[in-house]
Structure formats: C-alpha cells, structure tokens
C-alpha cells in the first residue's frame, strides 16, 4: 500500500503496516514523535536531514509540498485507506482521534485543548522560532537590532501569557495531559537547547512555565521523543 507514495523510494519502510514518520528532532518534530510515544501507536521513524536538504528533495515534496517536517503516512487511515498528513498540529489531532488519547472527545474541555494548540501553532512556535533565528542562528549577524528586539519582546510576552495561565495548574488545558502540552513544551525546551536563551529571556522569571516544562520533559514519552529519529 505504501509503494504508491514516492517518499518511500528514498526512505523505504521496514514495516509497511505501521505509521511512517518523516521528521527531525526540532521542536515541531519532537511534537510528532512525543505524540506517537504517548499513544503507543506502532510506527517507524525516518530522519529528514536539513544538513543535506532532504526536505527539498522530490520524494519529500511529494508528501509535503510545504517542505517542512514532520509528516506522516498512516497505512491504516480512515476507511482503511492510507493517509498522508503534514503540519504538526494536524498530526497531533489526527493521532489523538485515532488513539482516543490526549484530546477530550467533545465539549468545552476539547475546545480548550484545541484553543491552546492553536495558540502554539499561530503564535508561540512561530514567534520563538523567529527569536531563535535572530538570537542564535543566521540572523545574529544582522547589525540592525530591531528584528531581534521585536521577537525578544514578543517571546517574553508569550511566556508571560503561559506563565500566568499555569498558575495553580499542572496541565495547559482541560483536566489531563493533552496535545496542548505536547505541542508547547518542545518549544520551551528549545530556549535552553538550540537557542541557549535562558539568560537573554530571563527564563527564571517564569517559574510556572519552568515547573510545568520539567514535568512534561520528564515523561518517558518525552525522553524518548527527543532522540527520535536518532542521529546517525
């Protein structure tokens, strides 16, 4: 069933009966691998290397024309048909519904979880990503301070939103750990790892975020996900 997808020519499936994950250990990539680990759905992971521009190859673009990770193929999708899917938020929702885990089935709690998922997708992730570029990567060579100042200010504002919301809470939304938590914690982690921005953003000010992030990152699924797909 998977041989109809050109991406499998570059990344052959060892077990074509399980979900195929095409990803890398970026914040968005970790979201997908953490979700697969949390749900227990069988899958295998394929490394899409940015160093060799794998995301721009015809095979990868045949699955995701937006040339971003993660992407998946579920050989046992709706009605038993294979389902190709990209965009990390869409993947989280799909896997939650498929497994019946980490997303309330209906009502106000479900809406709340989706609200915070959209907050991450529309603001927290993109703004922290822009901050990271200007603080730690290519953008740091730009002499004009305004781009970095803009995204630094917005990163702090968003961290404050999250910190205030987490006061007295153990999870971001609803009553239990959910796809909202899965979506957000890898981006907080990136502030410490790739961006090395703890001092620049004064992360010690956000005690609720730090407490919550530690609890999320210490979960067995999270610990596994930060190494999936493994480095060569």
C-alpha positions in Angstrom: 0.0 0.0 0.0 2.8 2.4 0.7 4.6 1.9 -2.6 2.2 4.4 -4.1 4.0 7.1 -2.2 7.2 8.3 -3.9 8.7 9.2 -0.5 9.1 5.5 0.3 11.6 5.3 -2.5 14.0 7.5 -0.6 13.0 6.2 2.9 11.9 2.6 2.5 9.5 1.2 5.1 10.8 -1.7 7.1 7.3 -2.4 8.2 4.7 -1.0 5.8 1.9 -1.9 8.2 2.8 0.8 10.7 2.7 4.6 10.7 5.7 6.1 8.8 7.1 9.3 10.5 9.4 11.6 8.5 11.0 14.0 10.9 13.9 15.5 12.8 14.4 16.4 16.4 13.3 20.1 16.1 10.5 21.4 18.3 7.9 20.6 15.7 9.4 17.2 15.0 9.5 16.3 18.7 5.8 17.1 18.9 5.0 14.3 16.5 7.4 11.7 18.0 6.3 12.5 21.5 2.6 12.0 20.5 3.4 8.7 18.9 5.2 7.6 22.0 2.4 8.8 24.3 -0.3 7.0 22.3 1.6 3.7 21.8 0.6 3.6 18.2 3.1 1.5 16.2 5.4 3.5 13.9 8.8 3.8 12.5 10.8 7.0 12.1 12.8 8.2 9.2 15.3 11.0 9.6 14.9 14.0 7.2 18.2 15.8 7.4 18.3 19.5 7.0 22.1 19.3 6.5 21.6 17.6 3.2 18.4 19.4 2.3 16.3 16.3 2.4 13.2 18.4 2.8 13.7 19.8 -0.7 14.0 16.5 -2.5 11.3 15.5 -4.9 10.5 12.5 -2.8 9.8 14.5 0.4 7.9 17.2 -1.6 5.7 14.5 -3.0 4.4 14.1 0.6 4.7 17.6 1.9 4.8 20.4 -0.8 5.5 22.8 2.0 8.9 21.2 2.6 8.6 21.1 6.4 8.8 18.3 9.0 7.1 16.4 10.4 5.0 14.4 8.0 3.4 11.0 8.3 1.8 8.3 6.3 -0.7 6.1 8.1 -1.2 2.9 6.0 -4.4 2.3 8.0 -6.1 5.6 7.8 -9.9 6.4 7.7 -11.9 3.7 5.9 -8.7 1.5 5.8 -7.1 3.8 3.2 -3.6 5.2 3.5 -3.5 8.7 4.8 -0.6 11.1 4.1 -0.6 14.1 6.5 1.6 17.1 7.3 1.5 20.1 9.6 2.3 19.1 13.2 -0.9 20.4 14.7 -3.0 18.4 12.2 -0.9 15.3 13.0 -1.5 15.7 16.8 -5.2 16.0 16.3 -5.3 13.0 13.9 -3.3 10.8 16.2 -5.3 11.8 19.3 -8.5 10.9 17.5 -7.1 7.7 16.1 -5.9 6.6 19.5 -8.6 8.1 21.7 -5.9 9.7 23.8 -4.8 13.2 24.9 -7.8 15.0 23.5 -11.3 15.1 25.1 -13.9 13.7 22.8 -16.2 16.6 22.9 -17.4 19.7 24.8 -15.7 22.6 26.5 -12.6 20.7 27.5 -11.9 19.7 23.9 -12.4 23.3 22.8 -10.0 24.5 25.5 -7.3 22.0 24.4 -7.7 23.0 20.8 -7.5 26.7 21.7 -4.1 26.2 23.3 -2.9 24.0 20.4 -3.8 26.8 18.0 -2.0 29.3 20.3 1.1 27.4 20.0 0.8 26.9 16.2 -0.2 30.5 15.5 2.0 32.4 18.0 4.3 30.7 20.4 6.1 28.5 18.0 6.5 30.9 15.1 7.5 33.8 17.4 10.0 31.8 19.3 11.3 30.4 16.1 11.9 33.9 14.8 13.5 34.9 18.0 15.8 31.9 17.8 16.9 32.8 14.3 17.9 36.3 15.3 19.4 35.4 18.6 21.3 32.2 17.9 21.4 31.5 14.1 21.9 33.4 10.9 20.1 36.5 12.0 22.5 37.3 14.8 24.9 38.7 12.2 22.4 41.4 11.3 23.5 44.7 12.9 20.1 46.3 13.0 18.8 45.5 16.5 15.2 46.0 15.7 14.3 42.4 14.4 15.8 40.7 17.5 14.2 43.3 19.8 10.8 42.7 18.2 10.9 39.0 18.6 12.5 39.0 22.0 9.8 41.3 23.3 7.1 39.1 21.8 8.7 35.9 23.2 8.7 37.4 26.7 5.0 38.4 26.3 4.0 34.9 25.2 6.0 33.4 28.0 4.1 35.7 30.4 0.8 34.6 29.0 1.7 30.9 29.5 3.1 31.6 33.0 0.1 33.4 34.3 -2.2 30.7 32.8 -0.2 27.9 34.5 -0.5 29.4 38.0 -2.1 26.6 40.1 -2.4 24.3 37.1 -0.5 21.1 36.3 -1.5 21.0 32.6 -2.2 23.6 30.0 -5.8 22.7 29.2 -8.6 20.5 30.4 -8.0 18.2 33.4 -5.3 15.9 32.0 -2.1 16.0 29.9 -3.1 16.6 26.3 -1.9 17.6 22.9 -1.8 21.2 24.1 1.1 20.2 26.4 2.7 18.0 23.8 2.7 20.9 21.3 4.1 23.6 23.7 6.8 22.0 25.8 9.3 21.3 23.0 9.4 25.0 22.2 10.2 25.9 25.8 12.9 23.2 25.6 14.4 24.9 22.5 15.0 28.0 24.5 17.5 26.1 26.6 19.0 23.8 24.0 19.3 25.1 20.4 18.7 28.8 21.2 20.6 29.0 24.5 18.4 31.9 25.5 17.8 31.3 29.2 19.7 34.5 30.2 18.5 36.6 27.3 14.9 35.9 28.0 15.3 35.8 31.8 13.6 32.5 32.0 13.9 32.3 35.7 11.1 34.8 35.9 8.6 32.3 34.5 8.5 29.8 37.5 5.2 28.2 36.5 6.5 27.6 32.9 9.7 26.1 34.2 7.9 23.8 36.7 5.4 22.6 34.1 8.1 22.2 31.4 10.1 20.0 33.7 7.1 17.8 34.4 6.4 17.5 30.7 10.0 16.8 29.7 10.4 14.2 32.3 7.7 12.0 30.9 9.0 8.7 29.5 7.5 9.5 26.1 9.1 12.9 26.1 12.5 11.5 27.0 12.2 9.1 24.1 11.0 11.6 21.6 13.9 14.0 21.9 16.1 11.3 20.2 13.6 10.3 17.5 14.6 9.9 14.7 18.1 9.1 16.2 21.1 11.0 14.9 23.4 9.0 12.6 
